[in-house]
Amino acid sequence: MLSRIAESLFWIGRYTERADGTARIVDVLRLQLLEDPGADETLASNTVLSVIMGLPWDGEATFSEVSTALVFDRANAGSITGAWFAARENARRARETLSTELWEGINTTWHRWNGFGRTVATERHLSWARERAALISGIADSTMRHDEAWDFLVLGRSLERADMTARLVATGAMPRGGAPWSVVLSSCGAQQAFMRSQRGLLSDDAAAAFLVLDREFPRSVFFALSEAERRLAALSPAPDERIGVSDEARRQLGRIRTSLEFRSTADVINDLPAQMLRVQAAVMASSLAIAGRYFQSGPLTTWTKDGVL
């Protein structure tokens, strides 16, 4: 597969999941402010912008400013609008590899999203973004051959999901300005799955453990990291390596996954904010290793009448 096609598929997966994850993070803030009249809007908004999403922010933020930065700002690839735009641009570059249904799903999403208002993010904006991301992922899984192209798309999706769930978990782990765990569970689409697994007993530690460590819930950090490792193994089956792991991306993901899997649950929960930062760092390191191995790092070859530039 051409490296430019592989890179586009990888980023389609990431940007689609980023639109979904950003919608969930903003929805956590929206629900927190609605359900708790005493919540400090400035503190919670600053926490989301600067601490959770890592945006440089001076001054006292409001939910309206969060909406502008994380929902409607096309120049910000971390916003929903920026993510949909980038996903469509990558889909155009990989048009010959995508199924017709997948291209139409991404293209239609971008054009319909532009028809929404650009004021303050509402439940309609955020739920629609989540539904379209789920639709696009479902179309990809059901209409593409599960070959290398699909592996790259799911790899990008899984890395982004691990990162975004880690950020969502961090909102619940914040001592000040954080959201209640019930809100975080709902925004992850995990409320019913969690209640079934815990027989209806809700506690903060159990909710955090579920979102981080559950082996069967597809949005848990552990599940997403494991899925990314499986896609990397499918893309490059390891030879008989008797010492270590040569694939740097798999090594980064394996280290953080095992640090979650083989530590006691209590240790993970007690160290939750720092552990989620390590997850985000591992995802970034893995993404850079994937880019260095599979994607074109130099300028594109240009053909002229005098030869190749």
Secondary structure, 3 states (H helix, E strand, C coil): CCHHHHHHHHHHHHHHHHHHHHHHHHHHHHHHHHHCCCCCHHHHHHHHHHHHCCCCCCCCCCHHHHHHHHHHCCCCCCCHHHHHHHHHHHHHHCCCCCCHHHHHHHHHHHHHHCCCCCCCCCHHHHHHHHHHHHHHHHHHHHHCCCCHHHHHHHHHHHHHHHHHHHHHHHHHHCCCCCCCHHHHHHHCCCHHHHHHHHCCCCCHHHHHHHHHHCCCCCCCHHHHHHHHHHHHHHHCCCCCCCCCCCCHHHHHHHHHHHHHHCCCHHHHHHCHHHHHHHHHHHHHHHHHHHHHHHCCCCCCCCEECCEEC
